Amino acid sequence: MKNKTIWIAIAVLAMVGAAAAIFHGKQETHTAHAGRRGIDGADRPVPVVAATARSGDIDVVINALGTVTARNTVTIKPRVDGQLVRIAFREGQLVKAGEVLAEIDPRLFQAQLDQANGQLVRDQALLANARLDLERYRGLLAKDSIAAQQVDAQGALARQYEGQVLTDRALVDNARLQLGFTRVTAPVPGRLGLRLVDAGNMVHASDTGGLVVITQTQPIAVVFAIPADNLPAVIGKLQAKETLAVEAWDREGKTRLATGKLLTADNQIDTTTGTVKLKAEFPNADNALFPNQFVNARLRVETRHGLTLVPIAAIQRGTQGTFFYVVKEGKSVSLRPVVLGPVSGDMVAVEKGLSPGEQVVIDGADKLRQGAKVEVSAPGAREAGQKTTPRKGGRPNHRKAGPESKDGA
C-alpha cells in the first residue's frame, strides 16, 4: 500500500513537470515571435502620397445655393370680353414682344368703332354749319342788321359742337383701342407655358387664370444668399462699379451651367438667417437655366496673387487645430500647424506655416504620427500600382480581366 502511494505521487509530479515544460516552451516561442514582429515592424515606413506646395494665384469665391428667377413673368389675360376664336401660339414657344398670341371675336368692337365714326362725322358737319352761320351773323352785326345777342348765341352753339366733336373723337379712339385688344399680343419676349384656355371659350377681362404665362428667360437672374460677414467686401466692389463674376453650377457642383455678373444686393439683412440676398444676371443664350431651378452660385470677389497652394486633401484637424504632415527629406514627417486662406476647387491657400517647395501628405495620413517614417509616392502612382499588381515571382501581372489563360495563371 505504501509503495502504491509513492508511485502515484511520482506520477503526479511527472505530469506537473511535463505540463510546466510545455507551457514554458510556448511562452518562449510567443515571446520570440513577438520580439521578431517588433523588430521587423518598428522601422517599417508607412506608404503615403505627397504633393508639393507651389506658389500661385487663387480666387476668393463665395459659394451659395441660388434659385433661378425669370427676369419677367407675365400672365397673359384678355383686356376685352368676347369669344376666343383663334390660338396663335404653341405651348413652350419662344416669342418676341408684340407677337400675336390669340384673337377674340372682333365683330362687336368693329361695329362700335363704325358707330363712333358715324357720330363723329355728323357732329363735324353740325360744327361746320354752325361756324358758317356765325360768320354770317358777324357780318350782319357789322351792318347793324341783327342783335348782338343772336351772334353770341350762335358762337356758343359753335363751341358746343366743337366739344361734341372732341368727345366723338375720344369715343372713336376708345373703340379703335378696344378693337385692337381683340388681338392678344406678347408684352415681353420669352417662353410660353402651357395653354390655359382653348379656342371657342368665352373670355373676360376679369378672369384670374388668363390665357397663358410667359417668362422672360434671356437674360435670366439667379437670386442667392450669402453670410452677412461677406457683405462689406461685395458692397465695396459694387460701389466701385467693379464687375463681379458669378458662375452657376448644377446641384452636384460638377457642371458649370452659365457665367454671368452680379447685379445688386438686397437692402436689408435677414435677421433669422444672418444672410443677405444678391441677384446676378446671366445671358442664358443656350437656355441652360430654367425658372425656379436650384443651382450652386459661385461669386468671385477677388483674386489673390503669390500665395502658397496645396491640395485640400492635405488638411488635417485635431486638438491642436489645423495642421499638415510635412515630409522631411523624403524619409519622415513632422506635424506642422498652419493658418489656411481661401479655398478654390480642390486647392487651398496657406497663409502661414508652409513654404512653396515643401511636400505635404495628401493620402495615408490616418496612419501617421509625429516623426513617423514614410515611403513617399507621387499623386497617381498608387492608382497605377493597383492596376499593375506583381505576381509571386516578382514580375508584374498585366493580364486583363477575362477568360483564364491555358496555364491557369
VEXKEMI-100584 format. One line per 2 residues: their letters; for each residue y, z, x of C-alpha. Coordinates in pm, 1 decimal, always signed. Each point is the difference from the previous one (the first is absolute). Example, Ala and Ser with C-alpha at 12.3 -4.5 7.8 and 13.67 -1.06 7.14 Angstrom:
VEXKEMI-100584
AS) -450.0,+780.0,+1230.0  +344.0,-66.0,+137.0 .
This chain:
VEXKEMI-100584
MK) +0.0,+0.0,+0.0  +232.8,+85.3,+282.0 .
NK) -75.6,-325.0,+180.6  +66.3,-196.8,-316.6 .
TI) +344.0,+156.9,-36.4  +84.4,-82.9,+362.9 .
WI) -97.5,-365.2,-47.2  +210.8,-25.3,-315.9 .
AI) +304.1,+140.8,+186.3  -52.4,-243.4,+286.9 .
AV) -15.3,-292.8,-245.9  +319.9,+105.2,-175.3 .
LA) +183.1,+33.3,+332.0  -117.4,-344.6,+102.7 .
MV) +122.9,-154.2,-322.5  +343.2,+165.4,+35.6 .
GA) +27.5,-120.3,+358.8  -87.5,-355.8,-94.7 .
AA) +255.2,-2.6,-282.4  +270.7,+131.9,+230.7 .
AI) -78.0,-265.1,+259.5  +17.8,-278.6,-259.9 .
FH) +334.5,+128.8,-137.8  +150.0,+35.3,+347.6 .
GK) -102.8,-355.4,+85.6  +162.7,-140.7,-308.1 .
QE) +320.5,+189.5,+70.1  +16.4,-142.5,+353.7 .
TH) -61.9,-352.3,-128.4  +273.6,+34.0,-266.8 .
TA) +245.1,+143.2,+255.0  -75.3,-281.2,+243.6 .
HA) +57.2,-265.3,-265.9  +320.5,+166.1,-118.2 .
GR) +127.9,+25.6,+355.3  -79.5,-364.6,+61.6 .
RG) +184.4,-102.6,-319.1  +295.7,+207.9,+105.4 .
ID) +9.1,-158.0,+343.5  -43.5,-353.8,-135.7 .
GA) +252.6,+28.3,-290.3  +267.8,+219.7,+155.5 .
DR) +168.2,-282.9,+186.7  -97.7,-286.8,-227.9 .
PV) +323.8,-194.8,-91.6  +90.5,-56.9,-364.4 .
PV) +33.2,-369.6,-93.2  +344.7,-67.5,-149.6 .
VA) +227.7,-293.4,-79.0  +347.7,+17.0,+147.5 .
AT) +318.8,-202.1,-39.2  +295.9,-28.6,+232.5 .
AR) +343.0,+109.0,-118.6  +259.2,-274.8,+22.9 .
SG) +374.0,-32.8,-34.6  +126.9,-203.9,-294.5 .
DI) +203.6,-20.9,-318.1  -93.4,+148.0,-335.6 .
DV) +143.3,-34.4,-349.0  +102.0,+311.4,-191.9 .
VI) -163.5,-67.5,-335.2  +9.9,+198.8,-323.4 .
NA) -307.5,-51.7,-215.7  +10.0,+49.0,-375.8 .
LG) -180.1,-100.7,-317.0  +207.1,-246.6,-202.8 .
TV) -5.2,-177.9,-333.2  +87.8,-366.2,-38.9 .
TA) +279.5,-45.1,-254.5  +118.8,-327.3,-149.4 .
RN) +365.0,-76.3,+68.4  +52.0,-67.8,-371.0 .
TV) -229.6,+58.9,-295.4  +113.0,-161.1,-326.2 .
TI) -164.0,+4.0,-341.5  +77.1,-335.4,-161.1 .
KP) +102.2,+57.9,-361.7  +134.9,-240.0,-265.3 .
RV) +370.4,+34.5,-76.0  -26.0,-154.2,-347.3 .
DG) -247.0,+31.3,-284.9  -228.8,-287.7,-90.4 .
QL) -340.0,-159.2,+36.8  -132.4,-53.9,+350.7 .
VR) -83.4,-370.5,+3.1  -78.0,-61.4,+369.4 .
IA) -120.8,+188.3,+309.5  +114.4,-184.9,+311.5 .
FR) -154.9,+213.7,+274.1  -337.3,+88.8,+148.2 .
EG) -102.6,+355.8,+63.3  +52.5,+92.9,+366.0 .
QL) +231.8,-296.5,+56.9  +284.8,+15.3,+252.3 .
VK) +325.2,-99.1,-173.1  +358.7,-57.7,+102.9 .
AG) +308.2,+150.4,-161.1  +100.5,-202.8,-308.2 .
EV) -343.1,-155.1,-53.9  -98.8,-29.4,-369.0 .
LA) -280.0,+239.5,-96.4  -21.3,-33.2,-378.1 .
EI) +174.1,-155.5,-300.1  +83.8,+144.4,-342.2 .
DP) +39.6,-221.9,-307.4  +362.5,-130.5,+40.2 .
RL) +54.9,-163.8,-341.7  +166.3,+296.0,-170.1 .
FQ) +238.2,+49.5,+290.6  +78.6,-370.9,+17.0 .
AQ) +97.1,+10.5,-367.2  +226.9,+298.6,+60.4 .
LD) +167.0,-186.6,+286.1  +57.1,-306.3,-218.4 .
QA) +149.7,+219.2,-273.0  +236.8,+166.9,+246.7 .
NG) +106.0,-339.6,+135.5  +75.0,-123.4,-352.7 .
QL) +213.1,+304.0,-75.3  +188.1,-53.4,+322.8 .
VR) +73.9,-366.5,-80.9  +127.3,+90.4,-348.7 .
DQ) +232.2,+273.5,+127.5  +128.5,-222.2,+281.0 .
AL) +100.6,-259.6,-262.9  +178.8,+263.9,-207.6 .
LA) +179.9,+120.1,+310.8  +112.2,-350.1,+88.9 .
NA) +135.0,-56.2,-352.6  +179.8,+333.9,+0.0 .
RL) +168.7,-82.3,+330.0  +119.4,-339.4,-137.8 .
DL) +145.4,+168.1,-309.3  +172.6,+253.3,+220.9 .
ER) +170.8,-277.0,+196.8  +116.6,-167.0,-323.1 .
YR) +135.8,+327.6,-137.9  +190.6,+63.9,+318.0 .
GL) +161.4,-345.4,-27.7  +99.0,+65.7,-360.2 .
LA) +135.0,+341.3,+91.8  +222.8,-159.7,+259.8 .
KD) +146.9,-212.4,-280.8  +27.8,+309.4,-220.0 .
SI) -236.6,-159.8,-249.7  -247.3,+294.2,-33.9 .
AA) +14.5,+373.1,+31.6  -77.5,+171.9,+328.0 .
QQ) -257.1,+218.3,-176.0  -214.4,-303.7,-73.5 .
VD) +5.8,-99.2,+368.5  -105.2,+349.7,+106.0 .
AQ) -286.0,+1.0,-249.5  -124.3,-333.4,+131.1 .
GA) +12.6,+132.0,+357.9  -205.2,+304.8,-99.0 .
LA) -255.3,-226.5,-168.5  -32.4,-208.7,+317.5 .
RQ) -57.3,+310.4,+209.9  -261.9,+117.4,-250.3 .
YE) -189.5,-324.7,+45.4  +29.9,+37.7,+378.4 .
GQ) -174.8,+339.6,-25.0  -268.1,-148.9,-223.8 .
VL) -64.0,-277.9,+250.3  -39.0,+256.1,+280.7 .
TD) -248.5,+191.3,-214.4  -192.1,-318.0,-75.8 .
RA) -20.2,-84.7,+369.1  -142.8,+344.6,+74.5 .
LV) -256.9,-49.6,-277.7  -95.4,-335.6,+149.6 .
DN) -40.9,+155.4,+343.8  -211.6,+281.9,-143.6 .
AR) -220.3,-242.6,-194.6  -42.9,-213.9,+311.8 .
LQ) -90.3,+312.9,+199.4  -258.3,+106.9,-258.5 .
LG) -147.1,-348.2,+8.7  -24.7,+25.3,+379.0 .
FT) -187.3,+328.8,-32.2  -282.9,-184.8,-172.2 .
RV) -92.8,-122.8,+349.3  -125.4,+311.7,+183.6 .
TA) +62.9,-35.1,+374.3  -82.1,+204.5,+310.6 .
PV) +298.9,+213.4,+105.9  -137.6,+54.3,+353.2 .
PG) -251.9,-178.7,+220.5  -341.2,+161.2,+30.7 .
RL) -358.6,+15.1,-115.5  -93.8,+13.7,-366.3 .
GL) -249.1,+247.7,-138.6  -235.5,-34.2,-294.3 .
RL) +127.9,-157.0,-322.8  +76.4,+265.5,-262.2 .
VD) +65.2,-225.7,-303.6  -167.2,-323.3,-109.5 .
AG) +174.6,-306.2,-140.1  +35.2,+2.3,-378.4 .
NM) +95.5,+366.8,-29.4  +332.5,+118.9,-137.2 .
VH) +202.4,+167.9,+273.0  +305.8,+221.7,-27.1 .
AS) +269.6,+113.8,+235.8  -95.9,+359.7,-80.9 .
DT) -361.3,-42.0,+120.1  -88.3,+256.2,+267.7 .
GG) -281.9,-188.2,+170.4  +170.2,-328.5,+70.0 .
LV) -165.2,-330.5,+85.4  -96.5,+51.7,+365.9 .
VI) +97.2,+209.1,+303.0  +139.8,-165.0,+310.2 .
TQ) +9.7,+170.0,+341.9  +206.3,-124.5,+290.4 .
TQ) -225.5,+17.3,+306.2  +195.9,-207.8,+253.4 .
PI) +148.5,+204.6,+151.7  -184.4,+318.7,-86.1 .
AV) +61.4,+366.7,+83.4  -210.4,+290.8,+124.7 .
VF) +104.3,+357.2,-80.7  -137.9,+275.7,+223.6 .
AI) +83.7,+360.0,+83.9  +50.9,+151.2,+346.5 .
PA) +44.3,+364.6,+105.8  +357.7,+123.3,-22.3 .
DN) -12.6,+92.5,+370.8  -11.7,-371.1,+87.2 .
LP) +294.9,-87.0,-222.5  +285.3,+54.4,+253.5 .
AV) -141.3,-259.3,+240.6  -43.8,-253.1,-280.6 .
IG) +345.0,+61.5,-150.7  +159.1,-34.2,+341.9 .
KL) -156.3,-343.5,+44.2  +104.4,-108.9,-350.1 .
QA) +359.5,+113.8,+50.3  +9.8,-190.7,+328.7 .
KE) -114.0,-306.0,-200.6  -310.3,-39.6,+215.3 .
TL) -296.5,-185.6,-146.0  -307.2,+221.2,-22.5 .
AV) -328.5,-187.6,-23.2  -257.2,+112.2,-255.6 .
EA) -361.1,-118.3,-9.4  -228.0,+14.6,-303.8 .
WD) -371.4,+53.6,+74.2  -296.5,+15.6,-233.2 .
RE) -135.9,+334.1,-119.5  -251.4,+18.4,+287.0 .
GK) +274.3,-68.2,+253.0  -192.2,-288.5,+156.2 .
TR) +185.5,-308.2,-124.1  +374.0,-58.3,+15.7 .
LA) +110.8,-155.8,-327.3  +370.3,-65.2,+54.9 .
TG) +301.1,+76.8,+218.0  +342.1,+81.9,-142.4 .
KL) +306.8,+213.0,+54.7  +131.9,+331.6,-126.7 .
LT) +260.8,-33.7,-275.2  +119.7,+349.8,-81.1 .
AD) -86.7,+365.5,-48.2  +16.2,+207.5,-315.6 .
NQ) +300.8,+226.1,-54.3  -194.6,+326.0,-26.9 .
ID) -302.3,+181.6,+141.0  -290.4,+92.9,-223.7 .
TT) -7.7,+380.4,+27.8  -358.8,+24.7,-124.5 .
TG) -141.0,-214.3,+283.1  +273.8,+15.2,+264.2 .
TV) +10.8,-377.3,+20.3  +255.1,-272.8,-66.0 .
KL) -70.9,-345.9,-139.3  +76.9,-318.5,+192.1 .
KA) -2.8,-359.2,-120.5  -97.2,-298.6,+214.8 .
EF) +18.9,-368.2,-89.1  -256.2,-269.2,+85.7 .
PN) +34.0,-379.9,-43.3  -358.9,-15.1,-134.0 .
AD) -13.3,-377.5,+40.1  -381.6,+5.8,-6.8 .
NA) -16.2,+243.8,-296.5  -205.3,+246.1,+206.0 .
LF) +176.1,+290.3,-172.3  -53.0,+62.8,-369.9 .
PN) +201.9,+229.0,-231.1  -135.8,+358.0,-22.4 .
QF) -227.3,-58.9,+300.8  -53.0,+295.1,+236.0 .
VN) +65.5,-75.2,+367.1  +46.4,+185.8,+327.0 .
AR) +361.3,-38.9,+111.6  +85.7,+22.5,+368.8 .
LR) +368.9,+43.4,+78.8  +94.8,-66.5,+362.7 .
VE) +297.6,+224.0,+75.9  +41.7,-78.8,+370.1 .
TR) -176.3,-114.2,+316.0  -24.0,+236.6,+297.4 .
HG) -37.2,-146.0,+346.0  -169.7,+116.7,+320.1 .
LT) -232.1,+260.9,-149.9  -344.5,+105.6,+120.7 .
LV) -259.5,-141.0,-239.8  -366.0,+95.0,-47.2 .
PI) -257.5,-68.6,-274.4  +22.9,+239.8,-290.2 .
AA) -370.8,+80.9,+48.8  +91.7,+206.0,+308.9 .
IQ) +171.4,+270.4,-207.6  -180.0,+335.8,-1.6 .
RG) +112.1,+311.3,-185.9  -97.2,+359.9,+56.4 .
TQ) +133.9,+353.9,+12.1  +219.4,-98.9,+293.5 .
GT) +156.4,-281.8,-204.3  -18.2,-374.8,+61.1 .
FF) -159.1,-107.4,+327.8  -176.4,-279.4,+185.8 .
YV) -296.9,+2.0,+234.9  +142.7,-164.6,+312.4 .
VK) -244.5,-152.8,+248.7  +57.1,+116.9,+358.1 .
EG) -103.6,-248.2,+268.6  -262.6,-140.2,-235.3 .
KS) -232.2,+301.5,+47.2  +120.4,+291.8,-215.1 .
VS) +238.9,+78.5,-283.6  +279.9,+246.6,-51.2 .
LR) +146.5,+119.7,-326.9  +365.1,-113.7,-22.5 .
PV) +235.8,+125.3,-277.3  +233.4,-278.9,-115.3 .
VL) +292.8,-61.9,-232.6  -56.0,-305.2,-219.5 .
GP) +256.1,-248.3,-127.7  -16.2,-271.1,-266.6 .
VS) -324.0,-170.4,-99.3  -32.5,-373.4,-57.0 .
GD) -335.9,-145.4,-99.5  -266.5,+134.0,+237.9 .
MV) +247.2,+98.9,+274.2  +199.4,+322.1,+39.1 .
AV) +296.2,+73.3,+224.9  -12.0,+302.0,+233.1 .
EK) +338.1,+161.1,+54.9  -115.0,+270.5,+241.6 .
GL) -311.5,+83.3,+199.4  -134.6,-339.7,+107.1 .
SP) +109.7,-280.9,+231.4  -81.8,-371.7,-4.5 .
GE) -309.3,-82.9,+202.9  -191.2,+319.1,-79.4 .
QV) -334.0,-26.3,-178.9  -75.3,+188.4,-321.5 .
VI) -332.3,+42.0,-178.9  -15.6,-184.6,-331.7 .
DG) -372.4,+37.5,-75.9  -244.6,+279.3,+86.7 .
AD) +259.3,+279.9,+10.9  -206.6,+220.0,-233.0 .
KL) -237.3,+82.4,+288.9  +270.4,+79.5,+255.7 .
RQ) +157.8,+317.0,+132.3  +254.7,+79.8,+267.6 .
GA) -120.6,-135.3,+337.4  -307.4,-175.9,-137.9 .
KV) -139.0,-287.3,+206.5  +1.2,-336.6,-172.5 .
EV) -136.0,-349.5,+36.1  +283.7,-232.5,-108.3 .
SA) -41.3,-338.0,-163.0  +267.5,-233.8,-128.6 .
PG) +58.4,-55.0,-374.3  -264.3,-237.4,-138.3 .
AR) -248.1,+59.9,+279.6  -206.2,+243.7,-205.0 .
EA) -36.0,-249.4,-284.2  -104.3,-266.7,+245.2 .
GQ) -257.2,+234.6,+147.5  -145.3,+69.7,-341.0 .
KT) -46.0,-371.4,-62.7  -191.8,-39.3,+331.3 .
TP) -255.0,+282.6,+24.2  -213.5,+35.6,+319.8 .
RK) -378.2,-19.3,-5.2  -225.0,+258.9,+154.4 .
GG) -20.5,-211.3,+312.4  +375.7,+8.6,+41.4 .
RP) +79.0,-359.6,-98.2  +222.8,-61.1,-302.9 .
NH) -164.8,-87.3,-327.8  +180.8,-307.1,-137.4 .
RK) -255.3,-66.2,-274.0  +169.9,-80.9,-331.4 .
AG) -103.6,+145.9,-327.8  -279.4,-202.8,-156.9 .
PE) -377.0,-58.5,+28.5  -171.3,+177.3,+287.0 .
SK) -86.5,-197.3,+313.1  -355.1,-86.5,+89.8 .
DG) -37.4,+275.7,+257.0  +131.9,+257.1,-247.2 .
A) +301.2,+83.9,+219.3 .
